[in-house]
Amino acid sequence: MSNRSWFYAANGQQQGPFPEAQLRDLITRGTVRADTLVWSEGMSGWQRAGEIPGLMPAGGAPPPVAQPGGPPPMSAGGGYGGGGGYAGGPLSIDFGILEFVWRSLVLIIGCVFIIPTPWVMVWYLNWLVPCVQVPGRPNLSFTGNAMTIALWFFGAIAALIVLSVVASLIGLDWLNGLINIAQFVLYWLFLKWFVANLASNGQPLGLSFSGSIWAFLGYSILAVLAVFTIIGWAWVYTAMMRWFCRNIQGTRREVLFIGTGLEFLWRAIVAAVASIFIIPIPWVYRWIWQWLASQTVLAERGAQPPNG
């Protein structure tokens, strides 16, 4: 066992230094987990404990280094929403296949019956969001209230039904087009509501989504038109993802989507072929989501994703 000293991050604050023996004791007790950010002399920045060879119980001893020193500064706000310290990196997501299947079936059934939709959506997000790992922001959660979405969800449905009846009675085709646009507005409002209700360690992250409704409509229309090009939709989708990530406000680090259209296209083709056999569908969905998460990164402001 080496004599190096270690620091670890908890709730956005650095703890330590601790001798390696004490750090391993904290690991054994579960205080320091695989996703906990740690630092020791000789490391270029904070890293997850599970990414350091030999540090977690499954491995051997870490390589020794020279004299210990202080860690890179980590402010009270942490690395993702209002503070600094973590150098950034990709998001990740993982979940159990069986849990994904039965929860997704409940979500689909709830949406078919319409009335339970707001409640099953919030219930599903309360499960799915904590499956996402964000560098420097442990224990991600969703705090949205089902009643909030229910009010405008059912209000919007009632308004759309009335407009649809009026359009049928007086034969105004342009009113039907307006109804379709209204549906996209609802999707845009949902994005804003979702981002605003993300939290870490039970504390709101204070995020917001600043993308305009006109840009969202433009991308949505372009996505529909791109379907006729057979493969062009993949580039439109990745461009829309980059637009969405760029417009997440309230972070010190910039949120970037770095995936390209070609990368997404071949994965979508593999997923489509595998889905023909029905049984692989849950594994395919998880594979796609894990790729999407890995292509969403926290980076220094001003960094540019590759074009694709």
C-alpha positions in Angstrom: 0.0 0.0 0.0 1.4 3.4 -1.0 1.8 6.4 1.3 0.0 8.9 -1.0 -2.7 11.1 0.4 -6.1 11.5 -1.1 -8.9 14.0 -1.4 -12.5 13.2 -2.3 -15.5 15.4 -3.2 -18.8 15.4 -1.3 -21.6 17.8 -2.0 -19.3 20.0 -4.1 -16.7 20.3 -1.3 -13.3 18.7 -1.2 -12.6 16.4 1.8 -9.2 15.5 3.1 -6.3 14.9 2.8 -6.7 11.2 3.9 -4.0 8.6 4.0 -4.7 5.8 1.5 -5.5 3.4 4.3 -8.2 5.7 5.5 -9.5 6.3 2.0 -9.8 2.5 1.5 -11.7 2.3 4.8 -14.1 5.0 3.5 -14.6 2.9 0.4 -15.3 -0.2 2.4 -17.9 1.7 4.4 -19.5 3.1 1.3 -18.7 6.8 2.0 -16.5 6.8 -1.1 -18.1 5.0 -4.1 -17.1 4.2 -7.6 -18.7 7.5 -8.9 -17.1 9.7 -6.2 -14.6 12.2 -7.5 -11.1 11.8 -5.9 -7.7 13.4 -6.4 -4.1 12.6 -5.4 -0.7 14.2 -6.2 0.3 13.4 -9.7 -3.2 13.4 -11.2 -4.1 16.1 -13.7 -7.7 16.5 -12.3 -10.5 15.0 -10.4 -11.5 11.5 -11.4 -14.1 9.0 -10.4 -12.7 6.5 -7.9 -13.9 3.6 -10.1 -11.8 4.9 -13.0 -8.5 4.7 -11.1 -6.9 1.3 -11.5 -6.6 -0.6 -8.2 -8.3 1.9 -6.0 -11.6 0.1 -5.6 -11.8 -3.3 -3.8 -11.7 -5.3 -7.0 -8.2 -4.3 -7.9 -4.7 -4.1 -6.5 -2.8 -1.2 -5.0 -2.5 2.0 -7.1 0.9 3.1 -8.4 3.0 5.1 -6.0 3.8 8.8 -6.7 6.0 11.4 -5.2 5.2 13.7 -2.3 1.5 14.6 -1.8 0.2 18.1 -2.3 -3.0 20.0 -2.5 -5.8 19.1 -5.0 -7.0 21.4 -7.8 -9.4 24.0 -6.4 -13.0 22.9 -6.0 -15.5 25.7 -5.1 -18.6 25.3 -3.0 -20.9 25.0 -6.0 -19.3 21.8 -7.3 -18.5 21.1 -10.9 -21.8 21.4 -12.8 -24.2 24.0 -11.8 -22.8 27.1 -10.3 -19.3 26.2 -9.3 -16.1 24.8 -10.7 -13.5 22.1 -10.0 -14.3 19.2 -12.2 -12.6 19.3 -15.6 -15.8 18.0 -17.3 -16.4 14.8 -19.2 -19.2 12.7 -20.7 -22.5 11.7 -19.1 -23.4 8.0 -18.7 -26.6 6.1 -18.2 -27.3 2.5 -17.1 -30.4 0.6 -15.9 -31.7 -2.9 -15.5 -33.3 -4.5 -18.6 -36.3 -6.0 -16.7 -37.0 -2.8 -14.8 -36.8 -0.9 -18.0 -39.3 -3.3 -19.7 -42.0 -3.3 -17.1 -41.8 0.5 -16.4 -41.9 1.3 -20.1 -45.0 -1.0 -20.5 -46.7 0.8 -17.6 -45.8 4.2 -19.3 -47.2 3.1 -22.6 -50.4 1.8 -21.1 -50.9 4.9 -19.0 -50.5 7.1 -22.1 -53.0 5.0 -24.1 -55.6 5.8 -21.4 -54.7 9.5 -21.6 -55.9 10.6 -18.2 -53.0 8.9 -16.2 -50.4 10.4 -18.6 -49.0 13.2 -16.4 -48.7 10.9 -13.4 -47.0 8.0 -15.3 -44.7 10.4 -17.1 -43.5 11.9 -13.8 -43.2 8.5 -12.2 -41.1 7.3 -15.2 -38.8 10.3 -15.0 -38.4 9.8 -11.3 -36.9 6.4 -12.1 -35.0 7.3 -15.3 -33.3 10.5 -14.3 -31.3 9.0 -11.4 -30.0 6.4 -13.9 -28.0 9.2 -15.5 -24.5 10.0 -14.1 -23.3 13.6 -14.5 -19.7 14.5 -13.8 -19.5 16.4 -10.5 -23.2 16.1 -9.8 -24.0 13.0 -7.9 -27.5 11.6 -7.2 -29.3 13.3 -10.1 -33.1 13.4 -9.6 -36.3 14.9 -11.0 -38.5 17.1 -8.9 -41.4 17.9 -11.3 -44.9 17.7 -10.0 -47.5 15.7 -11.9 -50.2 18.2 -11.1 -48.2 21.0 -12.8 -48.0 19.1 -16.1 -51.6 17.9 -15.7 -53.0 21.4 -15.7 -51.6 22.5 -19.0 -51.7 19.0 -20.5 -55.5 18.6 -20.1 -56.0 22.3 -20.8 -54.1 21.9 -24.1 -56.0 18.7 -25.0 -59.4 20.5 -24.4 -58.3 23.4 -26.5 -57.1 21.2 -29.4 -60.3 19.2 -29.3 -62.3 22.4 -29.6 -60.2 23.8 -32.4 -60.4 20.4 -34.3 -64.2 20.5 -34.0 -64.4 24.1 -35.2 -62.1 23.3 -38.1 -64.3 20.4 -39.2 -67.5 22.4 -39.0 -66.4 25.4 -40.9 -63.8 23.7 -43.2 -60.8 25.7 -42.3 -57.8 23.6 -43.4 -55.3 26.1 -42.1 -56.8 25.7 -38.6 -55.7 22.0 -38.7 -52.2 23.2 -39.5 -52.4 25.5 -36.5 -53.3 22.5 -34.3 -50.2 20.6 -35.4 -48.1 23.6 -34.6 -49.7 23.8 -31.1 -48.6 20.2 -30.5 -45.0 21.2 -31.1 -45.4 24.1 -28.7 -46.4 21.6 -26.0 -43.3 19.6 -26.7 -41.2 22.7 -26.3 -42.9 23.6 -23.0 -42.2 20.1 -21.8 -38.5 20.5 -22.5 -38.4 23.7 -20.5 -40.3 22.2 -17.7 -38.1 19.0 -17.6 -34.8 20.9 -17.5 -36.0 23.3 -14.8 -36.9 20.4 -12.5 -33.5 18.6 -12.4 -31.8 18.3 -9.0 -28.7 16.9 -7.5 -28.5 15.6 -3.9 -32.0 16.8 -3.4 -31.1 20.4 -4.3 -32.4 22.1 -7.5 -29.7 22.7 -10.1 -31.2 26.0 -11.2 -31.1 25.1 -14.8 -33.2 26.5 -17.6 -33.7 25.9 -21.3 -33.4 29.0 -23.5 -34.0 27.6 -26.9 -36.6 29.6 -28.8 -39.9 28.1 -29.9 -39.2 29.2 -33.5 -35.9 27.3 -33.6 -37.7 24.2 -32.2 -40.4 24.5 -34.8 -37.8 24.9 -37.5 -35.9 21.8 -36.4 -39.1 19.8 -36.1 -40.3 20.7 -39.6 -36.8 20.0 -41.0 -36.8 16.6 -39.3 -40.1 15.7 -40.9 -38.9 16.8 -44.4 -35.6 15.0 -43.9 -37.4 11.7 -43.6 -38.0 11.8 -47.3 -34.2 11.8 -47.9 -34.0 8.4 -46.2 -30.9 9.1 -44.2 -30.8 12.9 -43.8 -32.9 12.8 -40.6 -29.9 11.5 -38.7 -28.0 14.7 -39.3 -31.0 16.8 -38.4 -31.4 14.9 -35.2 -27.8 15.3 -34.1 -28.0 19.0 -35.1 -31.1 19.4 -32.9 -29.3 17.6 -30.0 -26.5 20.1 -30.3 -28.9 23.0 -30.3 -30.8 21.6 -27.3 -27.5 21.1 -25.2 -26.2 24.6 -26.2 -29.4 26.1 -24.8 -29.2 24.6 -21.3 -28.4 27.6 -19.1 -27.3 27.7 -15.4 -24.1 25.6 -15.8 -20.6 26.8 -15.4 -19.5 24.1 -17.9 -20.9 24.1 -21.3 -23.1 21.2 -22.3 -22.2 19.8 -25.7 -23.4 17.0 -27.9 -20.5 15.7 -29.9 -22.1 12.8 -31.8 -22.3 13.0 -35.6 -25.0 12.1 -38.0 -23.1 9.2 -39.5 -22.5 7.7 -36.0 -26.1 7.9 -35.2 -27.3 6.6 -38.6 -25.4 3.3 -38.5 -26.5 2.7 -34.9 -30.1 3.4 -35.8 -29.9 0.9 -38.7 -28.5 -1.8 -36.4 -31.2 -1.0 -33.9 -33.9 -1.2 -36.6 -32.7 -4.6 -37.8 -32.3 -6.0 -34.2 -35.8 -4.8 -33.3 -37.3 -7.0 -36.1 -36.7 -9.9 -33.7 -38.7 -8.2 -30.9 -36.7 -9.7 -27.9 -33.6 -7.6 -28.4 -35.5 -4.3 -28.3 -34.8 -3.4 -24.6 -31.1 -4.1 -25.0 -31.1 -2.0 -28.2 -32.8 0.9 -26.5 -30.3 0.8 -23.7 -27.4 0.7 -26.2 -28.7 3.7 -28.0 -29.3 5.7 -24.8 -25.8 4.9 -23.5 -24.3 6.2 -26.7 -26.4 9.4 -26.6 -25.3 9.9 -23.0 -21.6 9.3 -23.8 -21.8 11.9 -26.6 -23.2 14.5 -24.2 -20.2 16.1 -22.4 -19.4 19.0 -20.0 -16.7 21.1 -21.5 -15.0 24.5 -21.0 -17.1 27.4 -22.4 -16.2 28.0 -26.0 -15.4 24.4 -26.9 -16.8 23.4 -30.2 -18.2 19.9 -31.1 -17.3 18.3 -34.3 -19.6 18.8 -37.2 -21.4 15.9 -38.6 
